[in-house]
Amino acid sequence: MASPSASAESNLDIDYVLVYRFSPQDKNKAISNFQNLVRALADVGLETEVRNGEDSTLLVFVKAADEKIFNEVVYRSRVRDWLHGARQAQPDTGTENVLTKEPLVPAERLRLVYDMITSEPSEGGAGITPKHGVWENVESIFPLHDVRLNKEWMTEWARKTFLSPQDIDSVRDNLGEKIAYYFAFLQTYFYFLIYLAAFGFSCWVLLGYFSMIYAVVNCLWCVVFVEWWKRQEADLAVRWGVRNVSAIQKGRREYQYEKETKDPITGETVKWFPATQRLQRQLLQIPFVILAAIALGTLICTCFGIEIFISEVYNGPLKSVLVFIPTVLLTTLLPTISTFLTRFATRLTEFENYETEDAYEKAMTSKVFVLNFITSYLGIFLTAFVYVPFASVLVPYLDIFSLTVKPFAENEKQMQTPPAYTFTINPDRLRKQVIYFTVTAQILSLALETVVPLITRKGTTKFKEIQSSRAEAKGGAAPPPSANDQPEEKAFLARVRHEATLGDYDVTSDLREMCIQFGYLSLFSAVWPLVPCSFLINNWIELRSDTFKITSECKRPIPQRADSIGPWLDALGFLTWLGSITTAAVVYMFSNDGVGPSGRPSDIKLWALLLSVFASEHIYLLVRLAVRTVISKLDSENMRKERAERYMVRKRYLEETGLSVDKKTRHSLRTSSASSGGGLTKDITRKSLEDEARETTLRESTPVTRFWGRQKGWAEVEQVGVNLIELKLEGSAETKKGR
Amino acid sequence: MASPSASAESNLDIDYVLVYRFSPQDKNKAISNFQNLVRALADVGLETEVRNGEDSTLLVFVKAADEKIFNEVVYRSRVRDWLHGARQAQPDTGTENVLTKEPLVPAERLRLVYDMITSEPSEGGAGITPKHGVWENVESIFPLHDVRLNKEWMTEWARKTFLSPQDIDSVRDNLGEKIAYYFAFLQTYFYFLIYLAAFGFSCWVLLGYFSMIYAVVNCLWCVVFVEWWKRQEADLAVRWGVRNVSAIQKGRREYQYEKETKDPITGETVKWFPATQRLQRQLLQIPFVILAAIALGTLICTCFGIEIFISEVYNGPLKSVLVFIPTVLLTTLLPTISTFLTRFATRLTEFENYETEDAYEKAMTSKVFVLNFITSYLGIFLTAFVYVPFASVLVPYLDIFSLTVKPFAENEKQMQTPPAYTFTINPDRLRKQVIYFTVTAQILSLALETVVPLITRKGTTKFKEIQSSRAEAKGGAAPPPSANDQPEEKAFLARVRHEATLGDYDVTSDLREMCIQFGYLSLFSAVWPLVPCSFLINNWIELRSDTFKITSECKRPIPQRADSIGPWLDALGFLTWLGSITTAAVVYMFSNDGVGPSGRPSDIKLWALLLSVFASEHIYLLVRLAVRTVISKLDSENMRKERAERYMVRKRYLEETGLSVDKKTRHSLRTSSASSGGGLTKDITRKSLEDEARETTLRESTPVTRFWGRQKGWAEVEQVGVNLIELKLEGSAETKKGR
């Protein structure tokens, strides 16, 4: 039992905290909505407590106290899992001791309580949807952090190189499978990176850049990693008992149906929306992608052009400063356009009107991936496949960018593009760019993700403190929310109020970041073999900083189930495929240290380029097939366990039906039929056979009964057969003699 | 009830006929083995009758007569299906009236009886394995043809253009799903061919050969067809209730395990064979494929070289005769080598030692496909991609083949290869070859399949008759097997004896034939747009001739279940993919009517060829993705039904558990908690709140109980919350005033 002093760290059995924010303008509405909330929670059997919150908020604490009701919820959920195939064994009937037989981990408990709070009343929940409809005053629903566990994670993991499977399990037990999949992915990726980093480093030392050997190993590594992760994913799903949970589709509340029909067979109410209409709406993705490509592409190309113009054509004053123009342009405009396009993508996905959360997420992910693909890789693609082969052709046209430096140039000559034949490309440009994206940008994003929010938050807290102390000085301050707190609850409530101000953690954006990072590796790592080393170091920190983000900078996430990292898996597969093409092209074009096969990039033969790409891609496809086959053959402990469980279920069921024809009944079958036949000892000759037949003809009437009545019982069949054999053998013996 | 005269057509309720062949040398063994057979059948509850057969054979007739036992078999099978997910609804318990509730179609009855005869005693069967171990005397097990239905099929289908879904269902009901899938595939293929044939004919008239428009439509058609068939397959599986039956794996009797271990969890006996060892054995496929490619390739290349030498270099006497040398060589040697390689492939597949029939079949199919791929397409590939681009380079080397015509040539000049620059290729060669393979060879194979066996069989019957009448004339003939027949059974038994002499029908070889045919369409149809027309006509006949083969030239097949056409589906996908490459290459190379882009085939640009291939392949991949997406969105009657059924099962189960928290219990929850709270009417001010708190502190001891004890019941929570809101609003009003 927790001692009274531990109160700030303990969660006091609280499952969820609801932040109720009311508008000071409408007192009656504030009160009646609050009453509705408390009653709705009580209706589904949840116990509540209310405390004061910051500003115009109340904190409603919720716990599933009634054991009988919660047991029923658990049992129902297990039955649903079983019916959808997410669970092998049928749950034992009787709800009294579900929890003692198969205890719940915290994440499962939180998931089920969340379901009680949010699922539709028709499904047995309170139907509370934060910021939506009648529940607009409910600002958020969140569970409380497990402070001790969070501290343990932070301190322990900082000392470790690898997380153990138990660490990942503990993430799953406390934050749910969706986040645990992210950690498992990061961990597997990190583990795989060690080998590639070691190999990449050796290649860098021994073979230099654009090494074919490194390129081949890199591609192979990508294939093996992706295929292995697929298997790992399935394995974890079995380990965590979430296999097939994606089959349990969660309906989207925003889904707008055209009409409600009754299914003619089941009587189920179906919310119908025509698939053709959705297909038409999905076709809007094509103009969207074109729009995004044009918008982002133009920006990136322009900046690229300006940069080349300034760094390689312009040679007037202030060159070292002016060279940053494009970077400034990119860093200011790119996020703006991206944000705009993402918002547009969200709108579009909403317009496509998906029925389930999964379908929505998948559609959204594919759009986000396209946007990220353009912003992340287009620059390098331009350098590798436009600047290098065509620079001498394109450079003369760059003088349109002279406008950007006109105010600084002293004369026209400083901005004159050189004639095509004298221009030489800068072979280091590609490598520098790759290094920028795989080292500098990674460090920057890490900083942006963790350090900046930390500083911002500290700043705001300070600002608020100063503000409130000023107001106090003026004398007219509202009492702080902690004014009414019980002394022993003060520390605890302060923590809750702090957690309520934190943002939500979004695992998808972290996953996206990792996928984009993987893309640099699969697409361009041949340019600079140290890429995996950089990522190795980065990802060690990434995992810890994500842990810090989840535990300290965000509200504790609401546990969600998952049986995969979802649509990002397809993105990984696509990047690996594309990698087989770009790597081959890059290695061919830059073999001989970045200046083409015969020393000059203009000597690139299109047919040789295409042939290397074609060969590389098809080798990739073959290798993928082989790797898949081999990996699918490998067995794992968890898979074995699952098979065993399935076998047990079947065996038990078949034993229960008790239908096996066992030896005893069999023997009795034969003896009874023998005795009914009766002719066992009778000597049956051809004569007696005919007698029997005649007899039968008299007795029976249809051909069928006559046919089957000739020999009665197995013993007679046996006897007749033996006689026939003997007759035949005699006959053949006679024939032989006769000859 | 059947009239006595109908006896030859009726099957007299017989389920199976076993042909028991004994050796005249060992009488005792013949008798004891026969006794064992009859007893084993009686043991599992099968009724038997015995009759005389041809030569040294007996005919053992089997029927599942005991209703109780057969009901149990049916019930057990349904439970097994349900446990493996091949069946949605759990079968009703109680075996008495399984058959009245869900009657069996003939194919299912036959399948189950066959299981009773052949499955292992441990699984409740008689364990009879024809020609194997102790059952070596059992020559064959076969069901009897349904004569009336066969006649109906033959006459009705000959008058129809399309089979109706009911016709396919009737195949399924009588011959099982595996064969029905073949018919459904043939039918779908035929239906799709109509469109392509019409388009191909118009293209032939309007656009000539090597039309890009035709090529694009052809590729698209292939993609749509393959994707549609996948869907159709799934749809039929639902319609026939065989979805997921492939999950019910049938063990192979020939499987050799290294050791038998007990599973530590389930106690199940596992026949263990190391997967790594199998993988090593599978690696032998690589040398096998190389061997096959070399053996078949050398033969085909040699014949190809000789043919070109004779037809295009040699101009001595007998040219018109000598030109057939390669054809004669091919037609004699190719089948020999193929048979040898197939036998080798079978050995190899057996050596790979698969545990299940499915895995074995899959491995065997892939090998057979490779062999067929080489023999069917290599010749055309040589013409298109070796002869056309490189003929002028290679022709001078052809003089090694002058040996073949040396005896006939009058002087050296007649066999002299022309110098490279004067040699012109024969642009019609490719087209002629495609026409040969898609018209002539199809007709030949049709004839070989149906007409030849008919003639052979008629011949043998005649020969036997003549022989026996001669023997009779000599006086020493053994009595004919019909000597002892009951007069009314004579006609019937003659039919059975005839059916016993027929061969087995192998649906795989027919499927293979169709896949290879599809390959010509996807790979080379751009060469000659009339290919689909030829196949359209051919396949109309093919379906009827296959029906004839099944009903008249083979034993009635033993029904097998399937939920797909199996590994051939992959072959179709592969051929479509490859088609996107070859079609692009062929169209590019032969654009401008067979002589390359600028009039001469030597003007083929490698980069342009590679670029067209690369583009075509990736467009194919994109189109396939789009087609898949669209087709997956389409709903069908059967799918809807299946979903409805699944929903019903879930609904029923959840209703049975009766766990939904309904309005009534909910309301009682709230009222009970309100009354226990009791403070509903009490006016709670800040003062009274604190009193309450102090009171609680005295009563309880842990922080948790103290925290949750502050407000008792939902009503008090509501009251406290309302008070807090009021306090806050007052506070903020005061602050405003203060300012």
Interface residues (C-beta under 8 A of the other chain):
Chain A: M1 A2 P4 A6 S7 S10 L12 D13 Y20 F22 P24 K27 A30 I31 F34 Q35 V38 R39 L41 A42 D43 V44 G45 E47 T48 E49 V50 N52 S56 L58 V60 F61 K63 A65 D66 I69 E72 Y75 R76 V79 R80 L83 H84 G85 T93 T95 G124 D263 I265 T266 E268 A275 R278 L279 K474 G475 G476 A477 A478 P479 N484 Q486 E488 E489 K605 L606 W607 L610 L611 V613 F614 V630 K633 L634 D635 K641 A644 E645 Y647 M648 V649 R650 K651 Y653 L654 T657 L659 S660 V661 R666 H667 L669 R670 S673 R686 L689 A693 T702 P703 V704 R706 F707 W708 R710 Q711 G713 W714 V717 E718 V720 G721 V722 L724 I725 E726 K728 L729 G731 S732 E734 T735 G738 R739
Chain B: M1 A2 P4 A6 S7 S10 L12 D13 Y20 F22 P24 K27 A30 I31 F34 Q35 V38 R39 L41 A42 D43 V44 G45 E47 T48 E49 V50 N52 S56 L58 V60 F61 K63 A65 D66 I69 E72 Y75 R76 V79 R80 L83 H84 G85 T93 T95 G124 D263 I265 T266 E268 A275 R278 L279 K474 G475 G476 A477 A478 P479 N484 Q486 E488 E489 K605 L606 W607 L610 L611 V613 F614 V630 K633 L634 D635 K641 A644 E645 Y647 M648 V649 R650 K651 Y653 L654 T657 L659 S660 V661 R666 H667 L669 R670 S673 R686 L689 A693 T702 P703 V704 R706 F707 W708 R710 Q711 W714 V717 E718 V720 G721 V722 L724 I725 E726 L727 K728 L729 G731 S732 E734 T735 G738 R739
